[in-house]
């Protein structure tokens, strides 16, 4: 059986005390669905623009709507200069799929009750507003390397 790694973080527009609540709820709910160990977790007070460029930069290469990455991401004050609650997990094959089940659909109206996004997103006027990120299998190593580069995890 193959081991999977997973990088997650609560988005910076969520206030810090609520970030902790969401991260704890995510881990508790995931424990009921998968076997994993925490390789590292923590909180940051502030992340520089370069972290976000490293994290979201690939999207500009695959989606024309994101060509002007700086305008799309960094003009939004909720990202630049704010911290995140993050973690790196390792576990059995299927960890990422189970984590996505716990997380729920990115659209609040389509997220099932009991998922993180349904329970913690605010539906008022927002149809697409995720509170948390979970890495894709294809990008997890790159995302962890970016986190290491900025001192989140060693």
Short mmCIF file of the C-alpha atoms (twelve columns), coordinates in Angstrom:
data_MODEL
# 
_entry.id   MODEL 
# 
loop_
_atom_site.group_PDB 
_atom_site.id 
_atom_site.type_symbol 
_atom_site.label_atom_id 
_atom_site.label_alt_id 
_atom_site.label_comp_id 
_atom_site.label_asym_id 
_atom_site.label_seq_id 
_atom_site.Cartn_x 
_atom_site.Cartn_y 
_atom_site.Cartn_z 
_atom_site.pdbx_PDB_model_num 
ATOM 1   C CA . UNK A 1   0.000   0.000  0.000   1 
ATOM 2   C CA . UNK A 2   1.277   3.464  -0.918  1 
ATOM 3   C CA . UNK A 3   1.597   6.246  1.598   1 
ATOM 4   C CA . UNK A 4   0.137   9.655  0.793   1 
ATOM 5   C CA . UNK A 5   1.105   13.051 2.106   1 
ATOM 6   C CA . UNK A 6   -1.309  15.898 2.485   1 
ATOM 7   C CA . UNK A 7   -0.769  19.625 2.988   1 
ATOM 8   C CA . UNK A 8   -3.691  21.661 4.327   1 
ATOM 9   C CA . UNK A 9   -4.303  25.170 5.538   1 
ATOM 10  C CA . UNK A 10  -7.189  27.302 6.684   1 
ATOM 11  C CA . UNK A 11  -7.486  30.291 4.356   1 
ATOM 12  C CA . UNK A 12  -6.145  33.645 5.604   1 
ATOM 13  C CA . UNK A 13  -9.476  35.478 5.364   1 
ATOM 14  C CA . UNK A 14  -10.668 33.396 8.333   1 
ATOM 15  C CA . UNK A 15  -9.797  35.089 11.640  1 
ATOM 16  C CA . UNK A 16  -7.135  33.294 13.683  1 
ATOM 17  C CA . UNK A 17  -9.279  31.940 16.559  1 
ATOM 18  C CA . UNK A 18  -11.715 30.516 13.997  1 
ATOM 19  C CA . UNK A 19  -8.775  29.063 11.996  1 
ATOM 20  C CA . UNK A 20  -7.894  26.905 15.004  1 
ATOM 21  C CA . UNK A 21  -11.479 25.710 15.378  1 
ATOM 22  C CA . UNK A 22  -11.693 24.771 11.686  1 
ATOM 23  C CA . UNK A 23  -8.307  23.013 11.657  1 
ATOM 24  C CA . UNK A 24  -9.188  21.022 14.786  1 
ATOM 25  C CA . UNK A 25  -12.606 20.080 13.363  1 
ATOM 26  C CA . UNK A 26  -10.975 18.950 10.108  1 
ATOM 27  C CA . UNK A 27  -8.440  16.709 11.893  1 
ATOM 28  C CA . UNK A 28  -11.060 15.262 14.255  1 
ATOM 29  C CA . UNK A 29  -13.439 14.434 11.407  1 
ATOM 30  C CA . UNK A 30  -10.623 13.007 9.279   1 
ATOM 31  C CA . UNK A 31  -9.510  10.739 12.154  1 
ATOM 32  C CA . UNK A 32  -12.854 8.953  11.851  1 
ATOM 33  C CA . UNK A 33  -12.209 8.155  8.168   1 
ATOM 34  C CA . UNK A 34  -8.474  7.585  7.743   1 
ATOM 35  C CA . UNK A 35  -5.310  6.516  9.514   1 
ATOM 36  C CA . UNK A 36  -2.632  9.194  9.428   1 
ATOM 37  C CA . UNK A 37  0.073   10.859 11.441  1 
ATOM 38  C CA . UNK A 38  0.761   14.549 11.756  1 
ATOM 39  C CA . UNK A 39  4.215   15.362 10.391  1 
ATOM 40  C CA . UNK A 40  3.904   18.999 11.355  1 
ATOM 41  C CA . UNK A 41  1.362   21.699 12.037  1 
ATOM 42  C CA . UNK A 42  1.302   25.244 13.234  1 
ATOM 43  C CA . UNK A 43  0.253   28.823 12.726  1 
ATOM 44  C CA . UNK A 44  1.941   31.693 10.960  1 
ATOM 45  C CA . UNK A 45  1.415   35.343 11.652  1 
ATOM 46  C CA . UNK A 46  2.178   36.570 8.149   1 
ATOM 47  C CA . UNK A 47  3.124   35.066 4.813   1 
ATOM 48  C CA . UNK A 48  4.866   37.091 2.112   1 
ATOM 49  C CA . UNK A 49  3.568   37.579 -1.407  1 
ATOM 50  C CA . UNK A 50  6.174   35.109 -2.679  1 
ATOM 51  C CA . UNK A 51  4.599   32.257 -0.717  1 
ATOM 52  C CA . UNK A 52  1.276   32.855 -2.457  1 
ATOM 53  C CA . UNK A 53  2.980   33.141 -5.847  1 
ATOM 54  C CA . UNK A 54  4.587   29.754 -5.213  1 
ATOM 55  C CA . UNK A 55  1.305   28.278 -4.058  1 
ATOM 56  C CA . UNK A 56  -1.014  29.642 -6.772  1 
ATOM 57  C CA . UNK A 57  1.471   30.269 -9.594  1 
ATOM 58  C CA . UNK A 58  0.732   27.014 -11.416 1 
ATOM 59  C CA . UNK A 59  -2.893  28.060 -11.939 1 
ATOM 60  C CA . UNK A 60  -1.775  30.918 -14.197 1 
ATOM 61  C CA . UNK A 61  -0.159  28.336 -16.476 1 
ATOM 62  C CA . UNK A 62  -3.288  26.197 -16.886 1 
ATOM 63  C CA . UNK A 63  -6.153  28.698 -16.639 1 
ATOM 64  C CA . UNK A 64  -6.193  31.803 -18.851 1 
ATOM 65  C CA . UNK A 65  -8.389  33.635 -16.335 1 
ATOM 66  C CA . UNK A 66  -5.448  33.604 -13.890 1 
ATOM 67  C CA . UNK A 67  -2.819  35.042 -16.283 1 
ATOM 68  C CA . UNK A 68  -2.595  38.220 -14.251 1 
ATOM 69  C CA . UNK A 69  -1.901  36.312 -11.050 1 
ATOM 70  C CA . UNK A 70  -0.739  39.356 -9.103  1 
ATOM 71  C CA . UNK A 71  -3.981  41.203 -9.850  1 
ATOM 72  C CA . UNK A 72  -6.131  38.127 -9.157  1 
ATOM 73  C CA . UNK A 73  -4.565  37.229 -5.810  1 
ATOM 74  C CA . UNK A 74  -2.485  39.961 -4.263  1 
ATOM 75  C CA . UNK A 75  -4.814  42.887 -4.661  1 
ATOM 76  C CA . UNK A 76  -7.040  41.097 -2.169  1 
ATOM 77  C CA . UNK A 77  -5.899  42.190 1.274   1 
ATOM 78  C CA . UNK A 78  -7.293  39.026 2.865   1 
ATOM 79  C CA . UNK A 79  -4.383  37.004 1.463   1 
ATOM 80  C CA . UNK A 80  -1.244  39.084 1.570   1 
ATOM 81  C CA . UNK A 81  0.231   39.763 4.963   1 
ATOM 82  C CA . UNK A 82  -2.016  37.416 6.929   1 
ATOM 83  C CA . UNK A 83  -1.227  34.073 8.459   1 
ATOM 84  C CA . UNK A 84  -2.632  30.594 8.138   1 
ATOM 85  C CA . UNK A 85  -3.204  27.558 10.323  1 
ATOM 86  C CA . UNK A 86  -1.531  24.681 8.456   1 
ATOM 87  C CA . UNK A 87  -0.499  21.050 8.676   1 
ATOM 88  C CA . UNK A 88  1.243   18.220 6.863   1 
ATOM 89  C CA . UNK A 89  -0.102  14.689 7.248   1 
ATOM 90  C CA . UNK A 90  1.082   11.280 6.089   1 
ATOM 91  C CA . UNK A 91  -1.200  8.293  5.853   1 
ATOM 92  C CA . UNK A 92  -2.638  5.410  3.970   1 
ATOM 93  C CA . UNK A 93  -3.535  5.450  0.308   1 
ATOM 94  C CA . UNK A 94  -6.815  7.324  -0.093  1 
ATOM 95  C CA . UNK A 95  -5.993  9.950  2.561   1 
ATOM 96  C CA . UNK A 96  -6.483  12.819 0.103   1 
ATOM 97  C CA . UNK A 97  -9.817  11.476 -1.140  1 
ATOM 98  C CA . UNK A 98  -11.082 11.068 2.412   1 
ATOM 99  C CA . UNK A 99  -9.837  14.542 3.326   1 
ATOM 100 C CA . UNK A 100 -11.789 15.985 0.394   1 
ATOM 101 C CA . UNK A 101 -14.924 14.174 1.609   1 
ATOM 102 C CA . UNK A 102 -14.477 15.756 5.046   1 
ATOM 103 C CA . UNK A 103 -13.839 19.140 3.441   1 
ATOM 104 C CA . UNK A 104 -16.890 19.097 1.153   1 
ATOM 105 C CA . UNK A 105 -17.811 20.848 -2.064  1 
ATOM 106 C CA . UNK A 106 -16.353 24.298 -2.755  1 
ATOM 107 C CA . UNK A 107 -19.841 25.679 -3.237  1 
ATOM 108 C CA . UNK A 108 -21.702 26.062 0.054   1 
ATOM 109 C CA . UNK A 109 -25.046 25.160 -1.522  1 
ATOM 110 C CA . UNK A 110 -23.607 21.868 -2.789  1 
ATOM 111 C CA . UNK A 111 -21.602 20.944 0.313   1 
ATOM 112 C CA . UNK A 112 -23.187 18.208 2.421   1 
ATOM 113 C CA . UNK A 113 -24.157 18.937 6.038   1 
ATOM 114 C CA . UNK A 114 -21.383 17.825 8.373   1 
ATOM 115 C CA . UNK A 115 -18.573 18.851 6.014   1 
ATOM 116 C CA . UNK A 116 -16.120 21.612 6.903   1 
ATOM 117 C CA . UNK A 117 -17.186 23.861 4.060   1 
ATOM 118 C CA . UNK A 118 -20.898 23.473 4.815   1 
ATOM 119 C CA . UNK A 119 -20.437 24.007 8.543   1 
ATOM 120 C CA . UNK A 120 -17.939 26.895 8.418   1 
ATOM 121 C CA . UNK A 121 -18.528 28.816 5.172   1 
ATOM 122 C CA . UNK A 122 -20.852 31.788 5.146   1 
ATOM 123 C CA . UNK A 123 -23.523 31.384 2.483   1 
ATOM 124 C CA . UNK A 124 -24.789 34.964 2.445   1 
ATOM 125 C CA . UNK A 125 -24.104 36.188 -1.069  1 
ATOM 126 C CA . UNK A 126 -21.095 33.948 -1.531  1 
ATOM 127 C CA . UNK A 127 -21.433 30.994 -3.842  1 
ATOM 128 C CA . UNK A 128 -17.725 30.091 -3.991  1 
ATOM 129 C CA . UNK A 129 -15.706 30.914 -0.893  1 
ATOM 130 C CA . UNK A 130 -13.578 28.159 0.494   1 
ATOM 131 C CA . UNK A 131 -12.387 28.323 4.082   1 
ATOM 132 C CA . UNK A 132 -9.745  25.637 3.724   1 
ATOM 133 C CA . UNK A 133 -7.267  24.196 1.225   1 
ATOM 134 C CA . UNK A 134 -6.247  20.547 0.847   1 
ATOM 135 C CA . UNK A 135 -3.489  19.679 -1.607  1 
ATOM 136 C CA . UNK A 136 -4.041  17.642 -4.744  1 
ATOM 137 C CA . UNK A 137 -2.061  14.400 -5.028  1 
ATOM 138 C CA . UNK A 138 -0.288  15.794 -8.086  1 
ATOM 139 C CA . UNK A 139 0.899   18.957 -6.292  1 
ATOM 140 C CA . UNK A 140 1.426   17.921 -2.682  1 
ATOM 141 C CA . UNK A 141 5.229   17.640 -2.918  1 
ATOM 142 C CA . UNK A 142 5.468   21.047 -4.591  1 
ATOM 143 C CA . UNK A 143 3.201   22.630 -1.965  1 
ATOM 144 C CA . UNK A 144 5.182   21.086 0.896   1 
ATOM 145 C CA . UNK A 145 8.439   22.300 -0.705  1 
ATOM 146 C CA . UNK A 146 6.971   25.817 -0.914  1 
ATOM 147 C CA . UNK A 147 5.961   25.614 2.755   1 
ATOM 148 C CA . UNK A 148 9.458   24.446 3.709   1 
ATOM 149 C CA . UNK A 149 10.981  27.269 1.687   1 
ATOM 150 C CA . UNK A 150 9.062   29.792 3.765   1 
ATOM 151 C CA . UNK A 151 9.790   28.140 7.107   1 
ATOM 152 C CA . UNK A 152 6.396   26.605 7.794   1 
ATOM 153 C CA . UNK A 153 7.763   23.079 7.942   1 
ATOM 154 C CA . UNK A 154 11.241  21.574 7.908   1 
# 
